[in-house]
Amino acid sequence: MNLSGIKIEQCAIDLFCGAEDFDDKISYILAHELAHYYKEHKWMSNTGLGYASRVQEELDSIYRTKAKRKESEIQADLYAGFYGKIAGYNTLEKAEETLTVIYDEYGFPKDNPKYPSFDERIDIINSKIKIANDLALLFELGNVLLLEKKYVEARYCYKYKQFRNL
């Protein structure tokens, strides 16, 4: 992922090609990476500014800590779960299996001092499934209320405080 867009290797696509739940697994990867992009989790990485490298070093010490990376993964999974669900995919329901295959096939270490562990990533995913599904249901309720011209009620659904975390 970079600020000019996201890229998925053909190898990653091939890992899931032919699987019955291919769409759900690829939707998790895409939605998760789109979240990183839109949440600007690497917002300075591709600037053309002359002073960016010094600023980037300072920001890395603040924003690239394990805690900040975990926070970014939490945001990305919630985003992926919600937007995937309203688009018709079971993104988070297939995320654990998807991540397991990716870690195994790419040989990623399950523990990294600068990044949430594999087990932490799985815990994050599982902790966001119900929240994402509930938000998607609330959003759909807002759509129904809007169609019924119940604008005040629809507005309440769309302005629900949890949507601010997306």
MARBA-3410 file (N, C-alpha, C, O; in Angstrom, 1 decimal):
166
0.8,-1.2,0.0,0.0,0.0,0.0,0.9,1.2,0.0,1.9,1.3,0.7 ~ 0.6,2.2,-0.8,1.2,3.5,-0.8,0.2,4.5,-1.1,-1.0,4.2,-1.4 ~ 0.5,5.8,-1.0,-0.5,6.8,-1.1,-0.9,7.1,-2.5,-1.9,7.9,-2.7 ~ -0.3,6.4,-3.5,-0.8,6.6,-4.8,-1.8,5.5,-5.1,-2.3,5.4,-6.3 ~ -2.1,4.6,-4.2,-3.1,3.6,-4.4,-2.6,2.3,-3.6,-1.6,2.3,-2.9
-3.4,1.3,-3.8,-3.1,0.0,-3.2,-2.7,-1.0,-4.3,-3.2,-0.9,-5.4 ~ -1.9,-1.9,-3.9,-1.5,-3.0,-4.9,-1.6,-4.3,-4.2,-1.3,-4.5,-3.0 ~ -2.1,-5.3,-4.9,-2.2,-6.7,-4.4,-1.4,-7.5,-5.4,-1.7,-7.5,-6.6 ~ -0.5,-8.3,-4.9,0.3,-9.2,-5.7,-0.5,-10.3,-6.3,-1.5,-10.7,-5.7 ~ -0.2,-10.7,-7.5,-0.9,-11.8,-8.2,-0.8,-13.0,-7.3,-1.7,-13.8,-7.3
0.4,-13.2,-6.7,0.6,-14.4,-5.8,-0.5,-14.4,-4.7,-1.0,-15.5,-4.4 ~ -0.8,-13.2,-4.1,-1.8,-13.2,-3.1,-3.2,-13.6,-3.6,-4.0,-14.3,-3.0 ~ -3.5,-13.1,-4.8,-4.8,-13.4,-5.4,-4.8,-14.9,-5.7,-5.8,-15.6,-5.5 ~ -3.7,-15.5,-6.2,-3.7,-16.9,-6.6,-3.9,-17.8,-5.4,-4.3,-18.9,-5.5 ~ -3.5,-17.3,-4.2,-3.7,-18.1,-3.0,-5.1,-18.5,-2.7,-5.4,-19.6,-2.2
-6.0,-17.6,-3.2,-7.4,-17.8,-2.9,-8.3,-18.1,-4.2,-9.4,-18.5,-4.1 ~ -7.6,-18.1,-5.3,-8.3,-18.3,-6.6,-8.9,-19.7,-6.6,-8.2,-20.7,-6.2 ~ -10.1,-19.8,-7.0,-10.8,-21.1,-7.0,-11.5,-21.5,-5.7,-12.3,-22.5,-5.7 ~ -11.2,-20.8,-4.7,-11.9,-21.1,-3.4,-13.3,-20.6,-3.5,-13.7,-19.6,-4.1 ~ -14.2,-21.4,-2.8,-15.6,-21.1,-2.9,-15.9,-19.7,-2.3,-16.8,-19.0,-2.7
-15.1,-19.3,-1.3,-15.3,-18.0,-0.7,-14.2,-16.9,-1.1,-13.9,-16.0,-0.4 ~ -13.8,-17.1,-2.4,-12.8,-16.2,-2.9,-13.1,-14.7,-2.8,-12.3,-13.9,-2.3 ~ -14.4,-14.4,-3.1,-14.8,-13.0,-3.0,-14.7,-12.4,-1.6,-14.3,-11.3,-1.4 ~ -15.1,-13.2,-0.6,-15.1,-12.7,0.7,-13.6,-12.5,1.2,-13.3,-11.5,1.9 ~ -12.7,-13.4,0.8,-11.3,-13.3,1.3,-10.6,-12.1,0.6,-9.9,-11.4,1.2
-10.9,-12.0,-0.7,-10.2,-10.9,-1.4,-10.8,-9.6,-1.0,-10.2,-8.5,-0.9 ~ -12.1,-9.6,-0.6,-12.8,-8.3,-0.1,-12.1,-7.9,1.2,-12.0,-6.7,1.5 ~ -11.7,-8.9,2.0,-11.1,-8.5,3.3,-9.7,-7.8,3.0,-9.4,-6.8,3.6 ~ -9.0,-8.4,2.1,-7.7,-7.8,1.8,-7.8,-6.4,1.2,-7.2,-5.5,1.7 ~ -8.7,-6.3,0.2,-8.9,-5.0,-0.4,-9.5,-3.9,0.6,-8.9,-2.8,0.7
-10.5,-4.3,1.3,-11.1,-3.3,2.2,-10.2,-3.0,3.4,-10.1,-1.8,3.8 ~ -9.4,-3.9,3.8,-8.4,-3.6,4.9,-7.3,-2.7,4.4,-7.0,-1.7,5.1 ~ -6.8,-2.9,3.2,-5.8,-2.0,2.6,-6.4,-0.7,2.2,-5.7,0.4,2.4 ~ -7.6,-0.7,1.8,-8.2,0.6,1.5,-8.4,1.5,2.8,-8.3,2.7,2.7 ~ -8.7,0.8,3.9,-8.8,1.5,5.1,-7.5,2.2,5.5,-7.4,3.3,5.9
-6.4,1.4,5.3,-5.1,2.1,5.6,-4.9,3.3,4.7,-4.3,4.3,5.1 ~ -5.3,3.1,3.4,-5.1,4.2,2.5,-5.9,5.4,2.9,-5.4,6.5,3.0 ~ -7.2,5.2,3.1,-8.1,6.3,3.4,-7.9,6.9,4.8,-8.2,8.1,5.0 ~ -7.5,6.1,5.7,-7.2,6.6,7.0,-5.8,7.2,7.1,-5.3,7.7,8.2 ~ -5.1,7.2,6.0,-3.8,7.8,5.9,-2.8,7.3,6.9,-2.1,8.1,7.6
-2.8,6.0,7.1,-1.9,5.4,8.1,-0.4,5.5,7.7,0.5,5.3,8.5 ~ -0.2,5.9,6.4,1.2,6.1,6.0,1.3,7.4,5.3,1.8,7.6,4.2 ~ 0.7,8.4,5.9,0.4,9.7,5.2,1.6,10.5,4.7,1.5,11.3,3.8 ~ 2.8,10.3,5.3,4.0,11.0,4.9,4.9,10.2,4.0,5.9,10.8,3.5 ~ 4.6,9.0,3.8,5.6,8.1,3.1,5.9,8.5,1.7,7.1,8.1,1.3
5.1,9.1,1.0,5.4,9.4,-0.4,5.3,10.9,-0.7,5.0,11.3,-1.9 ~ 5.6,11.8,0.2,5.6,13.2,-0.1,6.8,13.6,-0.9,7.8,12.9,-0.8 ~ 6.7,14.6,-1.6,7.8,15.1,-2.4,8.5,16.3,-1.7,9.3,17.0,-2.3 ~ 8.3,16.4,-0.4,8.8,17.6,0.3,10.3,17.3,0.7,10.7,16.2,1.1 ~ 11.1,18.3,0.6,12.5,18.2,0.9,12.8,17.9,2.3,13.8,17.2,2.6
12.0,18.4,3.2,12.2,18.1,4.6,11.5,16.9,5.1,11.5,16.6,6.3 ~ 10.8,16.1,4.2,10.0,15.0,4.7,10.8,13.9,5.4,10.3,13.3,6.3 ~ 12.0,13.7,5.0,12.7,12.6,5.6,13.0,12.9,7.1,12.9,12.0,7.9 ~ 13.4,14.1,7.4,13.6,14.5,8.9,12.2,14.4,9.6,12.2,13.9,10.7 ~ 11.2,15.0,9.0,9.9,14.9,9.6,9.4,13.5,9.8,8.9,13.1,10.8
9.7,12.7,8.7,9.3,11.3,8.8,10.0,10.5,9.9,9.4,9.7,10.6 ~ 11.2,10.8,10.1,12.0,10.1,11.2,11.3,10.4,12.5,11.2,9.5,13.4 ~ 10.9,11.7,12.7,10.3,12.1,14.0,8.9,11.4,14.1,8.6,10.9,15.2 ~ 8.2,11.4,13.0,6.8,10.8,13.1,6.9,9.3,13.3,6.1,8.7,14.0 ~ 7.9,8.7,12.6,8.1,7.2,12.8,8.3,6.9,14.3,7.7,5.9,14.7
9.0,7.7,15.0,9.2,7.4,16.4,7.9,7.5,17.2,7.7,6.9,18.2 ~ 7.0,8.3,16.7,5.7,8.5,17.4,4.7,7.6,16.9,4.0,6.9,17.6 ~ 4.5,7.6,15.5,3.4,6.9,14.9,3.7,5.5,14.5,2.7,4.8,14.1 ~ 4.9,5.1,14.5,5.2,3.7,14.1,5.5,2.8,15.2,6.2,1.7,15.0 ~ 5.1,3.1,16.4,5.2,2.2,17.5,4.3,1.1,17.4,3.3,1.1,16.6
4.5,0.0,18.1,3.7,-1.2,18.0,2.2,-0.8,18.4,1.3,-1.3,17.8 ~ 2.1,0.1,19.4,0.7,0.5,19.9,0.0,1.2,18.7,-1.2,1.0,18.5 ~ 0.7,2.1,18.0,0.1,2.9,16.9,-0.3,1.9,15.8,-1.3,2.1,15.1 ~ 0.6,1.0,15.5,0.4,0.0,14.4,-0.9,-0.8,14.8,-1.7,-1.2,13.9 ~ -1.0,-1.2,16.1,-2.1,-2.0,16.5,-3.4,-1.2,16.3,-4.4,-1.7,15.8
-3.3,0.1,16.7,-4.5,1.0,16.5,-4.9,1.1,15.0,-6.1,1.1,14.7 ~ -3.9,1.2,14.2,-4.2,1.2,12.7,-4.8,-0.1,12.2,-5.7,0.0,11.4 ~ -4.4,-1.2,12.8,-5.0,-2.5,12.4,-6.4,-2.6,12.9,-7.3,-3.2,12.2 ~ -6.7,-2.1,14.1,-8.0,-2.1,14.6,-8.9,-1.3,13.7,-10.0,-1.7,13.4 ~ -8.5,-0.1,13.4,-9.3,0.8,12.5,-9.5,0.1,11.1,-10.6,0.1,10.6
-8.5,-0.5,10.6,-8.6,-1.1,9.2,-9.5,-2.3,9.2,-10.3,-2.5,8.3 ~ -9.5,-3.1,10.3,-10.4,-4.2,10.4,-11.9,-3.8,10.6,-12.8,-4.4,10.0 ~ -12.1,-2.8,11.4,-13.5,-2.3,11.6,-14.0,-1.8,10.3,-15.1,-2.1,9.9 ~ -13.2,-0.9,9.6,-13.5,-0.4,8.3,-13.8,-1.5,7.3,-14.9,-1.4,6.6 ~ -12.9,-2.5,7.2,-13.1,-3.6,6.3,-14.4,-4.3,6.6,-15.1,-4.7,5.7
-14.6,-4.6,7.8,-15.8,-5.4,8.2,-17.1,-4.6,7.9,-18.0,-5.2,7.3 ~ -17.2,-3.3,8.2,-18.4,-2.6,7.9,-18.6,-2.4,6.4,-19.7,-2.8,5.9 ~ -17.6,-1.9,5.7,-17.8,-1.6,4.3,-17.9,-2.9,3.5,-18.6,-2.9,2.5 ~ -17.2,-3.9,3.9,-17.4,-5.2,3.2,-18.8,-5.7,3.4,-19.4,-6.2,2.4 ~ -19.3,-5.6,4.6,-20.7,-6.1,4.9,-21.7,-5.4,4.1,-22.6,-6.0,3.5
-21.6,-4.1,4.0,-22.7,-3.3,3.3,-22.5,-3.5,1.8,-23.5,-3.2,1.0 ~ -21.4,-4.0,1.4,-21.2,-4.3,-0.1,-21.6,-5.7,-0.4,-21.6,-6.1,-1.6 ~ -21.9,-6.5,0.6,-22.4,-7.8,0.4,-21.4,-9.0,0.6,-21.7,-10.1,0.2 ~ -20.3,-8.7,1.3,-19.3,-9.7,1.6,-19.2,-10.0,3.0,-19.5,-9.2,3.9 ~ -18.7,-11.2,3.3,-18.4,-11.6,4.7,-16.9,-11.4,5.0,-16.2,-12.4,5.2
-16.5,-10.2,5.0,-15.0,-9.9,5.1,-14.4,-10.4,6.4,-13.5,-11.1,6.3 ~ -15.0,-10.0,7.5,-14.3,-10.3,8.8,-14.6,-11.8,9.1,-13.8,-12.4,9.8 ~ -15.7,-12.4,8.7,-15.9,-13.8,8.9,-14.9,-14.7,8.2,-14.6,-15.8,8.7 ~ -14.3,-14.2,7.2,-13.3,-14.9,6.5,-11.9,-14.4,6.7,-10.9,-14.9,6.1 ~ -11.8,-13.4,7.5,-10.5,-12.7,7.7,-9.4,-13.6,8.4,-8.3,-13.6,8.0
-9.8,-14.3,9.4,-8.9,-15.2,10.2,-8.3,-16.2,9.2,-7.1,-16.4,9.2 ~ -9.1,-16.9,8.5,-8.6,-17.9,7.5,-7.7,-17.2,6.5,-6.7,-17.8,6.1 ~ -8.1,-16.0,6.0,-7.3,-15.3,5.0,-6.0,-14.9,5.5,-4.9,-15.2,4.9 ~ -5.9,-14.4,6.7,-4.7,-14.0,7.3,-3.8,-15.2,7.6,-2.6,-15.1,7.5 ~ -4.4,-16.3,8.1,-3.6,-17.5,8.3,-2.9,-18.0,7.1,-1.7,-18.3,7.1
-3.6,-18.0,6.0,-3.0,-18.5,4.7,-1.9,-17.5,4.3,-0.8,-17.9,3.9 ~ -2.2,-16.2,4.4,-1.1,-15.2,4.0,0.1,-15.4,4.9,1.2,-15.4,4.3 ~ 0.0,-15.4,6.2,1.1,-15.6,7.1,1.9,-16.9,6.7,3.1,-16.9,6.6 ~ 1.2,-18.0,6.5,1.8,-19.3,6.2,2.5,-19.2,4.9,3.7,-19.6,4.8 ~ 1.8,-18.8,3.8,2.4,-18.8,2.5,3.6,-17.8,2.3,4.5,-18.1,1.6
3.5,-16.7,2.9,4.5,-15.7,2.8,5.6,-15.8,3.9,6.7,-15.2,3.8 ~ 5.4,-16.7,4.8,6.4,-17.0,5.8,6.6,-15.8,6.8,7.7,-15.6,7.3 ~ 5.5,-15.0,7.0,5.6,-13.9,8.0,5.8,-14.4,9.4,5.2,-15.4,9.8 ~ 6.6,-13.8,10.2,6.8,-14.2,11.6,5.5,-13.9,12.3,4.9,-12.9,12.2 ~ 5.1,-14.8,13.2,3.9,-14.6,14.0,4.1,-13.7,15.1,3.1,-13.3,15.8
5.3,-13.4,15.5,5.7,-12.4,16.5,6.7,-11.5,15.9,7.7,-11.9,15.3 ~ 6.4,-10.2,16.1,7.3,-9.1,15.6,7.3,-8.0,16.7,6.2,-7.5,17.0 ~ 8.4,-7.6,17.1,8.4,-6.6,18.2,7.8,-5.2,17.8,7.5,-4.4,18.6 ~ 7.7,-4.9,16.5,7.2,-3.7,16.0,5.8,-3.7,15.4,5.3,-2.7,14.9 ~ 5.2,-4.9,15.5,3.9,-5.0,14.9,3.1,-6.0,15.8,3.6,-6.8,16.5
1.7,-5.8,15.8,0.9,-6.8,16.6,1.2,-8.2,16.2,1.3,-8.5,15.0 ~ 1.2,-9.1,17.1,1.5,-10.5,16.8,0.3,-11.1,16.0,-0.7,-10.5,15.9 ~ 0.6,-12.3,15.4,-0.5,-12.9,14.7,-1.7,-13.2,15.6,-2.9,-12.9,15.2 ~ -1.5,-13.6,16.8,-2.6,-13.8,17.7,-3.3,-12.5,18.0,-4.6,-12.5,18.2 ~ -2.6,-11.4,18.2,-3.3,-10.1,18.4,-4.1,-9.7,17.2,-5.2,-9.2,17.4
-3.6,-10.0,16.0,-4.3,-9.7,14.8,-5.6,-10.5,14.7,-6.7,-9.9,14.4 ~ -5.6,-11.7,15.1,-6.8,-12.6,15.1,-7.8,-12.1,16.2,-9.0,-12.0,15.9 ~ -7.3,-11.7,17.3,-8.1,-11.2,18.4,-8.8,-9.9,17.9,-10.0,-9.7,18.2 ~ -8.0,-9.0,17.2,-8.6,-7.8,16.7,-9.8,-8.1,15.7,-10.8,-7.5,15.8 ~ -9.5,-9.0,14.8,-10.5,-9.4,13.8,-11.8,-9.9,14.5,-12.9,-9.4,14.3
-11.6,-10.8,15.4,-12.8,-11.4,16.1,-13.5,-10.4,17.0,-14.7,-10.5,17.1 ~ -12.8,-9.4,17.5,-13.4,-8.4,18.3,-14.2,-7.4,17.5,-15.1,-6.7,18.1 ~ -14.0,-7.4,16.2,-14.7,-6.4,15.4,-15.8,-6.9,14.6,-16.6,-6.2,14.0 ~ -16.0,-8.2,14.5,-17.0,-8.9,13.7,-18.4,-8.4,14.1,-19.2,-7.9,13.3 ~ -18.7,-8.5,15.4,-20.1,-8.1,15.8,-20.3,-6.6,15.7,-21.4,-6.2,15.2
-19.3,-5.8,16.0,-19.4,-4.4,15.9,-19.7,-4.0,14.4,-20.6,-3.2,14.1 ~ -18.9,-4.5,13.5,-19.1,-4.2,12.1,-20.4,-4.7,11.6,-21.1,-4.0,10.8 ~ -20.9,-5.9,12.0,-22.2,-6.4,11.6,-23.3,-5.5,12.1,-24.3,-5.3,11.4 ~ -23.2,-5.1,13.4,-24.2,-4.2,14.0,-24.3,-2.9,13.3,-25.3,-2.4,13.0 ~ -23.1,-2.3,12.9,-23.1,-1.0,12.2,-23.7,-1.2,10.8,-24.4,-0.3,10.4
-23.4,-2.3,10.2,-24.0,-2.5,8.8,-25.5,-2.6,8.9,-26.2,-2.1,8.0 ~ -26.0,-3.3,9.9,-27.4,-3.4,10.1,-28.0,-2.1,10.4,-29.1,-1.8,9.9 ~ -27.4,-1.3,11.2,-27.9,0.1,11.5,-27.9,0.9,10.3,-28.9,1.7,10.0 ~ -26.9,0.8,9.5,-26.8,1.5,8.2,-28.0,1.1,7.3,-28.6,2.0,6.7 ~ -28.2,-0.2,7.2,-29.3,-0.7,6.3,-30.6,-0.2,6.9,-31.5,0.1,6.1
-30.8,-0.2,8.2,-32.0,0.3,8.8,-32.2,1.8,8.4,-33.3,2.2,8.1 ~ -31.1,2.6,8.4,-31.2,3.9,8.0,-31.7,4.0,6.5,-32.4,4.9,6.2 ~ -31.2,3.2,5.7,-31.6,3.1,4.3,-33.1,2.9,4.2,-33.8,3.5,3.4 ~ -33.6,1.9,4.9,-35.0,1.6,4.9,-35.9,2.8,5.4,-36.9,3.1,4.8 ~ -35.4,3.4,6.5,-36.1,4.5,7.0,-36.1,5.7,6.0,-37.1,6.4,5.9
-35.0,5.9,5.3,-35.0,6.9,4.3,-36.0,6.7,3.2,-36.7,7.6,2.8 ~ -36.1,5.4,2.8,-37.1,5.1,1.7,-38.5,5.3,2.2,-39.4,5.6,1.4 ~ -38.7,5.1,3.5,-40.0,5.3,4.1,-40.3,6.8,4.5,-41.3,7.1,5.1 ~ -39.3,7.7,4.1,-39.4,9.1,4.3,-39.4,9.5,5.8,-40.0,10.5,6.2 ~ -38.8,8.6,6.6,-38.7,8.9,8.0,-37.3,9.4,8.2,-36.4,8.8,8.7
-37.1,10.7,7.8,-35.8,11.3,7.8,-35.1,11.5,9.1,-33.9,11.3,9.2 ~ -35.8,11.9,10.1,-35.2,12.1,11.4,-34.7,10.8,12.0,-33.5,10.7,12.5 ~ -35.4,9.7,11.8,-35.0,8.4,12.3,-33.8,7.9,11.5,-32.8,7.4,12.0 ~ -33.9,8.1,10.2,-32.8,7.7,9.3,-31.5,8.5,9.6,-30.4,7.9,9.7 ~ -31.6,9.8,9.9,-30.5,10.6,10.3,-29.8,10.1,11.5,-28.6,10.0,11.6
-30.6,9.7,12.5,-30.1,9.1,13.7,-29.2,7.9,13.4,-28.2,7.7,14.0 ~ -29.7,7.0,12.6,-29.0,5.8,12.2,-27.6,6.2,11.6,-26.6,5.6,11.9 ~ -27.7,7.1,10.6,-26.4,7.5,9.9,-25.4,8.2,10.8,-24.2,8.2,10.5 ~ -25.9,8.9,11.8,-25.0,9.7,12.6,-24.6,9.0,13.9,-24.1,9.6,14.8 ~ -24.9,7.8,14.0,-24.6,7.0,15.2,-23.1,7.1,15.5,-22.3,7.1,14.6
-22.8,7.3,16.7,-21.4,7.7,17.1,-20.3,6.7,16.6,-19.2,7.1,16.4 ~ -20.6,5.4,16.5,-19.6,4.5,16.1,-19.2,4.7,14.6,-18.1,4.3,14.3 ~ -20.0,5.4,13.8,-19.6,5.6,12.4,-18.4,6.6,12.4,-17.7,6.6,11.4 ~ -18.2,7.3,13.4,-17.0,8.2,13.4,-15.7,7.5,13.5,-14.7,8.0,13.1 ~ -15.7,6.2,13.9,-14.5,5.4,14.0,-14.2,4.8,12.6,-13.1,4.2,12.5
-15.0,4.9,11.7,-14.8,4.3,10.3,-14.0,5.3,9.5,-13.6,4.9,8.3
END
